[in-house]
Amino acid sequence: MAGMVTQSQAASLPDILPVWESHGAAGPILLFVHGFRCDRSDWRGLAERLSPRFRCILPDLPGHGETPAAGEASMEALGAAVNRVREALGEDVILIGHSLGAKVIREARRQKPEGVAGLILIDGSLYVSDRETMLANGAAAVAGGMEPFLRGLFGRMFFTAPPAEWLEATLQRALTGDLDFARRLFLDSIEWDLRYAQATVRDIKVPAMVIQTTTFDDSFRWRPLERGETTGLIDAMRRHVPEFTAEIIEGAGHFVMQDAPAQTARLIERFATRVAARGAER
């Protein structure tokens, strides 16, 4: 793709710098973090739309895409990997996370809050069921093996018929690589949510936006978000984040950047322009 630069660094695990792409030569930095069993390619369509005004950074998280699995399959390790990209950039960023990535960017900010100008959480979640229920349901979900779990998980993310080739490629990507790493990371993400999710929302002092299309229950079953409906994440953000907006996109599935790219890009551009203008005034 024109204007794309790919960077990587050979280093010893677990401190490897993720493989990442840069789209756009100048402007405020948008750092996009993909979801569970996904990779940086999910963001390329948005990056193409946004790169005329922003520098878009697209990393592969450890254990995803071209970045090797870290020694530790944990949210802490993924957050640290995002922060290594931030350190390499050396500038303030707006962090944008999809699905699991919406948790990863909050973990990254928990570890290193300075230098985060804003947060955009795309179809993220916050568990509201009790700890015992979530841990038990998580263990039960993967008890039959990761392949059937991932097939079911990804199969429930779409409510309109996506292109068959894209759907198959997305599923095969999820099934490729170290599935034991995936299992451990999935279970750790539940532990992380129960331990840190509320705190990482309460601590947000920068502008934040949620773009939401779906919600799911405590058995990890997605369904479309209905008009006027809210989610645990949106409710928590409204309670605790001083400068917060929630945007609902109807008729899209979990991969809203694929289903509604123009609308998603407009929302990101509007938010990022406002945040960048505030930074320029300081």
Residue pairs with C-beta under 8 A, 6 or more apart in sequence:
1 23
1 44
1 48
3 23
3 24
3 25
3 51
4 21
4 22
4 23
4 44
5 21
5 22
5 23
6 19
6 20
6 21
6 22
7 19
7 20
7 21
7 22
7 88
8 17
8 18
8 19
8 20
8 66
8 67
9 16
9 17
10 16
11 17
13 68
13 69
13 70
13 71
14 62
14 70
14 71
14 72
14 77
15 84
16 62
16 67
16 68
16 70
16 81
17 81
17 84
17 85
17 88
18 59
18 60
18 61
18 62
18 67
18 81
18 82
18 84
18 85
19 40
19 59
19 60
19 65
19 66
19 67
20 40
20 57
20 58
20 59
20 60
20 85
21 40
21 44
21 47
21 57
21 58
21 59
22 55
22 56
22 57
22 58
23 44
23 47
23 48
23 50
23 51
23 55
23 56
23 58
24 47
24 50
24 51
24 52
24 53
24 54
24 55
24 56
25 55
26 55
27 53
27 54
27 55
27 276
28 54
28 55
28 92
28 94
28 117
28 272
28 275
28 276
28 279
29 54
29 55
29 56
29 57
29 89
29 91
29 92
29 93
29 94
30 50
30 54
30 55
30 56
30 57
30 93
30 94
30 96
30 268
30 272
31 57
31 59
31 82
31 85
31 86
31 89
31 93
31 94
31 95
31 96
32 40
32 43
32 46
32 47
32 56
32 57
32 58
32 59
32 96
32 97
32 98
32 101
33 59
33 61
33 82
33 95
33 96
33 97
33 98
33 101
33 102
33 104
33 105
33 108
34 40
34 42
34 43
34 58
34 60
34 61
34 64
34 65
34 98
34 99
34 101
35 42
35 97
35 98
35 99
35 100
35 101
36 99
36 100
36 182
36 185
36 186
36 189
37 64
37 150
37 154
37 173
37 174
37 175
37 182
38 64
38 98
38 99
38 170
38 173
38 174
39 60
39 64
39 65
39 66
39 173
40 58
40 59
40 60
40 65
41 65
42 98
42 255
42 257
42 258
43 56
43 58
43 257
44 58
45 257
45 258
45 261
46 56
46 257
46 261
46 264
46 265
46 268
47 56
47 58
49 261
49 262
49 265
50 56
50 265
50 268
50 269
50 272
53 269
53 273
54 269
54 272
57 85
57 89
57 93
59 67
59 81
59 82
59 85
60 66
60 67
61 67
61 78
61 81
61 82
61 101
61 104
62 68
62 69
62 70
62 77
62 78
62 81
63 69
63 70
63 73
63 177
63 178
63 181
63 182
63 185
64 177
67 81
69 177
69 178
69 181
70 77
70 78
70 81
71 77
73 181
73 182
73 184
73 185
73 188
74 184
74 185
74 188
74 192
75 103
75 104
75 107
75 185
75 188
75 189
75 192
75 196
76 107
76 111
76 192
78 104
78 107
78 185
79 104
79 105
79 107
79 108
79 110
79 111
80 108
80 111
82 95
82 104
82 105
82 108
83 108
83 111
83 112
86 93
86 108
86 112
86 115
91 115
92 115
92 116
92 117
92 279
93 115
93 116
93 117
94 116
94 117
94 118
94 119
94 120
94 271
94 272
94 275
95 105
95 108
95 109
95 116
95 118
95 119
95 120
96 105
96 119
96 120
96 122
96 268
97 103
97 104
97 105
97 106
97 119
97 120
97 121
97 122
97 124
98 122
98 123
98 124
98 255
98 257
99 122
99 123
99 124
99 125
99 254
100 189
101 122
101 124
102 121
102 122
102 123
102 124
102 125
102 233
103 124
103 189
103 192
103 193
103 197
105 119
105 121
106 119
106 121
106 196
106 197
106 200
106 201
106 204
107 192
107 196
107 200
108 116
109 116
109 119
109 200
109 203
109 204
110 196
110 199
110 200
110 203
113 203
116 206
117 206
117 207
117 275
117 276
117 279
118 206
118 207
118 208
118 209
118 271
118 272
118 275
119 204
119 206
119 207
119 208
119 209
120 208
120 209
120 210
120 211
120 268
120 271
121 208
121 209
121 210
121 211
121 233
121 237
122 210
122 211
122 256
122 257
122 264
123 211
123 212
123 213
123 214
123 254
123 256
124 210
124 212
124 233
125 193
125 215
125 216
125 231
125 232
125 233
126 193
126 197
126 198
126 201
126 231
126 232
126 233
126 236
127 134
127 190
127 193
127 194
127 197
127 218
127 232
128 232
129 137
129 218
131 194
133 218
134 190
134 193
134 194
134 218
135 190
135 191
135 194
137 218
137 219
137 220
138 186
138 187
138 190
139 187
141 149
141 186
141 219
141 220
142 149
142 183
142 186
142 187
146 179
146 180
146 182
146 183
147 175
147 179
150 171
150 174
150 175
150 179
150 182
151 171
151 175
153 174
153 220
154 170
154 171
154 174
155 171
156 221
156 222
157 214
157 222
157 253
157 254
157 255
158 167
158 253
158 254
158 255
159 214
159 223
159 224
159 251
159 252
159 253
160 251
160 252
160 253
160 259
162 253
162 255
162 258
162 259
166 258
170 255
197 236
198 236
201 233
201 236
201 237
201 240
201 241
202 240
204 237
204 240
204 241
204 244
205 242
206 243
206 275
207 243
207 244
207 271
207 274
207 275
207 278
208 237
208 241
208 243
208 244
208 245
209 244
209 245
209 246
209 247
209 267
209 271
210 233
210 234
210 237
210 244
210 245
210 246
210 247
211 247
211 249
211 256
211 264
211 267
211 268
212 225
212 231
212 233
212 234
212 246
212 247
212 248
212 249
213 224
213 225
213 248
213 249
213 250
213 252
213 253
213 254
213 256
213 259
213 260
214 222
214 223
214 224
214 225
214 253
214 254
215 222
215 223
215 225
215 229
215 231
216 222
216 223
217 223
222 253
222 254
224 250
224 251
224 253
225 231
225 248
225 250
227 248
227 250
230 246
234 246
237 244
237 246
238 244
238 246
245 271
247 267
249 256
249 260
249 263
249 264
251 259
251 260
252 259
252 260
253 259
256 264
257 264
